[in-house]
Amino acid sequence: MKKIARIAFVCLFISAVETASAQIKTDLFNPVRSAVTSQKIAPDARAGGMGDVGVATEADVASQFWNPAKYPFAISRAGVSLNYTPWLRQLVNDIDLAYLAGYYRIGDYSALSGSIRYFSLGEVFTTPSAGDPMSIRPYEMSVDVAYSLMLSEKFSIAAGVRWIYSDLTYRYTDDTSPGSAFAADLGLYYQNYVNLGQRECQLGLGLNISNIGSKITMGNDDNSEFIPTNLRLGASLLIPIDEYNRFTIAADANKLLVPTYPKLREGESTQDYQNRLQRDYYDVSSIGGMFKSFGDAPGGLKEELQEITLGVGAEYCYNDQFTLRAGYHHESENKGNQKFFTVGAGFKMSAFSLDAGYVIATAKSNPLDQTLRFTLTFDMDGIKDLFSRK
């Protein structure tokens, strides 16, 4: 379905998941804002079926997004995954996220990985200040690589770099231009075995800080915006039931390391507010904003805690072939109100696997409701075995 809108409305499509429902009081609704919000979207079906949880789960090909430090613990030598998500289908029908990820283990203790993300906002009709209506196709994309290293049999680290590009205006006039930014990721992962009764379970602990980097300037705006620097902590526990069945539970806590956008105070003049906005927000560096984000919420500690989103998920696997997943994701109604359940399933063969995830929002007005994710993964060891049999 084609849309008729001005270019400013395009940005609302990306941040639609951060809008408040009619029941939320506007004086309390204060989400953390950033540019290139497509960088926050979980790209893969496995995590998408487990409540957007993935920083400490078992290593898979999509670990590039969640925590690349997991790759040295991967069983397969190499893998590639294709991920596709039709986004915000409750609003429009041509916004899509495509994500390609892959890794290669170098020896027994390190790995090289990378991914390409492409977020399309579909076809948008806009009218320049002077001229006829025209069709544009805004998009955002990123390319990243990471290197991970096992420091011991239980602990690994990873570092990555990313290039981010955003073209929401598609250069439809000479006064508009795209923006770009560079960022870095840092990941830590710990994996060990613990005994629960007669069962030896696998414990995973993970930390990932992503998009530590420059701010981004969109068009000819004099002020640059923060990119979504993100801190994620999590834990997982894999419980073997018997030779064929295993069960995994996992939980993540997530916080954007971006300062809160100042709100107009009661009795404050417009000029004073603009001066404070420039000083306390736009003039703050990206690194300074990371530290500022821990103590700048107008509501104090209570509001700071509301900025933490939580996810819990579970995964059941039979014979390393059939998988069922479920999870829940929670965000404060004052910070975006993303509350939803997820379910998912997967089927694996020696050379490839196919996974799907589905979002069930707690509120019908949530544009994320009924979101589907699909992942097709190729196991390079499995493919090699297939060819070696011939």
C-alpha positions in Angstrom: 0.0 0.0 0.0 1.4 3.4 -1.0 1.5 6.2 1.6 1.1 9.9 1.0 3.0 11.9 3.6 5.6 14.5 4.2 9.1 13.4 4.9 8.8 14.1 8.6 6.2 11.4 8.8 8.8 8.9 7.6 10.7 9.3 10.9 7.6 8.5 12.8 7.4 5.1 11.1 10.7 4.1 12.5 9.9 5.3 16.1 6.2 4.2 16.0 7.0 1.5 18.6 7.9 4.2 21.0 4.6 6.1 20.9 2.4 6.2 23.9 -1.0 4.6 24.1 -4.0 6.8 24.8 -4.0 5.7 28.4 -0.5 7.0 29.2 -0.3 10.4 30.8 1.8 12.7 28.6 3.6 14.3 31.6 5.0 10.9 32.6 5.8 9.6 29.1 9.4 10.3 28.5 11.1 7.7 26.2 14.9 7.8 25.6 15.2 9.1 22.0 18.0 8.4 19.5 18.7 8.4 15.8 18.9 5.2 13.6 16.5 3.4 15.9 16.5 0.5 13.4 19.8 -0.5 15.1 17.8 -1.6 18.1 15.6 -4.2 16.3 16.3 -7.8 17.1 17.0 -9.3 13.7 16.8 -13.1 14.2 13.9 -15.5 14.8 15.6 -17.5 17.7 15.9 -14.5 20.0 12.7 -13.1 18.5 10.9 -16.2 19.9 12.5 -15.9 23.3 11.4 -12.4 24.3 14.4 -10.7 22.6 16.9 -12.5 24.7 20.3 -13.4 23.4 23.4 -12.0 25.2 24.2 -15.2 27.1 22.4 -17.9 25.2 24.3 -20.6 23.4 26.3 -19.3 20.5 24.6 -19.1 17.1 25.2 -17.3 13.9 23.2 -14.2 15.0 25.5 -13.7 18.0 27.0 -10.8 16.0 24.1 -8.7 17.1 23.7 -10.0 20.7 27.2 -10.7 21.8 30.0 -11.7 19.4 32.1 -12.9 22.3 30.1 -16.2 22.1 31.5 -17.3 18.8 34.7 -19.1 20.1 32.3 -21.4 21.9 30.3 -22.3 18.8 30.3 -26.0 17.9 30.4 -25.5 14.1 33.5 -24.1 12.5 31.5 -21.6 10.4 28.0 -20.5 9.6 25.9 -18.0 7.7 22.3 -16.9 8.4 19.7 -14.9 6.4 17.2 -13.1 8.5 14.0 -11.3 7.4 11.4 -9.3 9.4 8.4 -7.6 7.9 8.2 -4.6 10.3 5.2 -2.7 11.7 2.7 -4.6 9.6 -0.1 -3.2 11.7 0.7 0.3 10.2 2.0 -0.3 6.7 2.9 -3.3 4.5 6.3 -2.4 3.0 8.7 -1.7 5.9 11.2 -4.6 6.1 14.4 -5.5 7.9 17.0 -7.8 6.2 20.0 -9.1 8.1 22.9 -11.2 6.9 25.4 -12.6 9.5 28.2 -15.0 9.4 31.3 -16.2 11.3 34.4 -18.3 10.9 36.3 -19.8 13.8 40.1 -19.3 13.5 41.7 -22.3 15.1 40.3 -23.4 18.5 40.3 -20.1 20.4 39.2 -17.2 18.2 36.6 -16.2 15.5 36.0 -13.6 12.9 32.4 -12.5 12.3 30.4 -9.8 10.5 26.9 -8.7 9.5 25.1 -6.5 7.1 21.8 -4.9 8.1 19.4 -3.2 5.7 16.2 -1.5 6.9 13.8 -0.3 4.2 10.9 2.1 4.9 9.3 1.2 1.6 7.9 3.7 -0.9 6.9 7.2 0.5 5.3 10.0 -1.4 6.4 13.5 -0.5 6.0 17.0 -1.8 9.1 19.3 -1.8 8.6 22.9 -0.9 8.7 23.7 -4.6 7.9 21.0 -7.1 5.6 18.2 -7.9 5.0 15.2 -5.6 7.6 12.5 -5.9 8.2 9.0 -4.7 11.3 8.2 -2.5 12.5 5.0 -0.7 14.2 5.9 2.6 16.5 3.4 4.2 19.0 2.7 6.9 21.9 0.2 6.8 25.0 -0.9 8.7 28.0 -3.1 8.1 30.1 -4.5 10.9 32.9 -6.9 11.7 34.1 -8.3 15.0 37.0 -10.4 16.4 36.5 -12.7 19.4 39.1 -14.4 21.5 38.8 -17.1 24.1 41.1 -16.1 27.0 40.4 -19.4 28.9 38.3 -22.5 28.6 35.5 -20.5 30.3 35.9 -16.9 29.3 36.0 -14.9 26.0 36.0 -11.3 24.8 35.1 -9.6 21.5 35.6 -6.2 19.9 33.8 -5.0 16.8 33.5 -1.9 14.5 30.4 -0.7 12.7 29.6 1.8 9.9 26.0 3.1 10.1 24.3 5.0 7.2 20.9 6.6 7.3 19.1 8.2 4.3 15.6 9.1 5.4 15.2 11.9 2.9 16.6 10.0 -0.1 18.1 13.4 -1.2 14.8 14.5 -2.6 16.1 18.1 -2.6 19.5 19.8 -2.7 19.1 20.8 1.0 18.8 17.2 2.3 21.6 14.7 2.8 22.1 11.4 4.5 24.0 10.8 7.7 26.6 8.3 8.8 28.4 7.3 11.9 31.1 4.9 13.1 30.8 2.8 16.2 32.4 0.0 18.2 31.1 -3.0 20.2 32.6 -4.7 23.2 31.5 -8.1 24.4 32.3 -10.5 27.3 31.1 -14.0 27.7 31.5 -16.6 30.4 30.5 -20.3 30.1 30.9 -23.0 32.7 29.2 -26.1 34.0 27.3 -26.4 37.2 25.6 -29.4 38.9 21.9 -29.3 39.7 21.1 -32.5 41.4 22.3 -35.3 39.1 22.4 -33.0 36.0 25.4 -31.1 34.7 24.0 -27.9 33.4 25.6 -25.2 31.2 25.7 -21.7 32.7 26.2 -18.7 30.5 26.8 -15.1 31.5 27.1 -12.3 29.0 27.7 -8.5 28.7 27.6 -6.5 25.5 28.0 -2.8 24.9 27.1 -1.9 21.3 27.3 1.3 19.2 29.9 3.2 21.2 30.7 5.8 18.7 30.2 9.2 17.0 26.9 11.1 16.9 25.1 11.4 13.6 23.9 14.5 11.7 20.8 14.2 9.5 20.5 16.5 6.5 21.6 20.1 7.2 20.7 20.1 10.8 23.2 22.0 12.9 22.8 19.6 15.8 23.9 15.9 15.7 21.9 13.1 17.3 23.0 10.3 19.5 23.1 6.8 18.0 21.6 4.0 20.2 24.5 3.0 22.4 23.3 0.0 24.3 24.2 -2.0 27.4 23.0 -5.5 27.7 23.5 -8.0 30.6 22.2 -11.5 30.7 22.4 -15.1 31.9 21.3 -18.5 30.6 21.1 -22.0 32.0 20.9 -25.0 29.7 19.4 -28.1 31.5 19.8 -31.5 29.9 16.8 -33.7 30.6 18.0 -36.9 28.9 20.0 -37.9 25.9 17.4 -36.4 23.5 15.8 -33.5 25.4 17.2 -30.3 26.8 15.7 -27.1 28.2 17.2 -23.6 28.3 16.0 -20.6 30.3 17.5 -17.1 29.8 17.1 -13.5 30.9 18.4 -10.2 29.7 18.4 -6.6 31.1 18.9 -3.8 28.6 19.6 -0.1 29.0 20.2 2.6 26.3 23.3 4.6 27.2 21.8 7.8 25.7 20.9 10.9 27.8 17.3 11.7 28.4 15.9 14.5 26.2 15.2 17.5 28.4 11.6 18.5 28.8 10.3 22.0 29.2 10.0 22.9 32.9 7.1 24.7 34.4 7.5 28.5 34.1 10.6 28.2 31.9 10.7 30.5 28.9 11.2 29.1 25.4 14.6 30.8 25.1 15.8 29.5 28.4 14.7 26.0 27.4 16.5 26.1 24.1 19.7 27.3 25.8 19.4 24.4 28.3 18.6 21.9 25.6 21.7 23.0 23.6 23.9 22.9 26.7 22.7 19.7 28.4 21.9 17.6 25.3 23.2 18.6 21.9 26.6 19.8 23.1 27.2 16.6 25.1 29.6 14.2 23.5 28.7 10.6 22.8 31.0 9.3 25.5 29.8 12.0 27.9 26.2 11.0 27.1 26.9 7.4 28.0 27.9 8.4 31.6 25.2 11.1 31.8 22.5 8.5 30.9 22.9 6.9 34.4 21.7 9.9 36.3 19.9 12.5 34.2 16.2 11.3 34.3 13.9 14.0 35.7 12.2 11.5 37.9 15.5 10.4 39.7 16.4 6.8 40.5 12.8 5.6 39.9 12.8 6.9 36.3 16.3 5.6 35.7 15.2 2.1 36.6 12.2 2.5 34.2 14.7 2.9 31.4 15.8 -0.8 31.9 13.9 -3.2 29.6 13.7 -6.9 30.7 13.4 -10.0 28.7 12.9 -13.6 29.7 12.8 -16.7 27.4 12.8 -20.4 27.3 13.8 -22.9 24.7 13.0 -26.7 24.4 15.0 -28.8 22.0 14.4 -32.4 21.0 17.3 -34.4 19.5 19.0 -31.2 18.4 16.4 -31.0 15.5 13.1 -29.7 16.7 12.9 -26.5 18.9 10.0 -24.7 20.6 10.5 -21.3 22.2 8.5 -18.7 24.3 9.3 -15.5 26.0 8.2 -12.1 27.4 9.6 -8.6 26.9 8.8 -5.8 29.2 9.4 -2.0 28.9 7.9 0.6 31.2 4.9 2.4 29.8 6.6 5.7 30.4 9.6 4.7 28.3 7.9 3.2 25.2 5.4 0.6 26.5 6.8 -2.3 24.5 5.2 -5.2 26.3 4.7 -8.4 24.4 4.9 -12.2 24.5 6.8 -14.2 21.9 6.6 -17.7 20.6 8.8 -19.5 18.1 9.9 -22.8 16.6 12.8 -24.2 14.6 13.8 -27.2 12.6 17.4 -28.2 12.0 19.1 -30.6 9.7 22.8 -31.3 9.3 23.4 -28.5 6.8 20.8 -25.9 7.5 18.1 -24.9 9.9 14.9 -22.8 9.6 13.4 -20.8 12.5 10.4 -18.5 13.0 9.4 -16.1 15.7 6.1 -14.4 16.4 5.1 -11.4 18.6 1.9 -11.3 20.6 1.5 -7.8 22.0 -0.3 -7.3 25.3 -2.2 -4.3 23.8 -3.9 -4.4 20.4 -2.7 -0.8 19.7 0.9 -2.0 19.8 2.3 -1.8 16.2 4.6 -4.7 17.0 1.7 -7.1 17.4 1.8 -10.1 15.0 5.4 -9.4 14.0 7.0 -12.4 12.3 10.7 -13.1 12.0 12.3 -15.7 9.8 15.9 -17.1 9.9 17.6 -19.5 7.5 20.9 -20.7 8.7 23.6 -22.7 6.9 26.0 -24.8 8.9 29.3 -25.0 7.0 30.5 -28.1 8.7 27.2 -29.8 7.8 27.5 -28.7 4.1 31.1 -30.0 4.0 29.9 -33.3 5.4 27.2 -33.5 2.7 29.7 -33.0 -0.1 32.3 -35.4 1.4 29.7 -38.2 1.2 29.5 -38.0 -2.6 
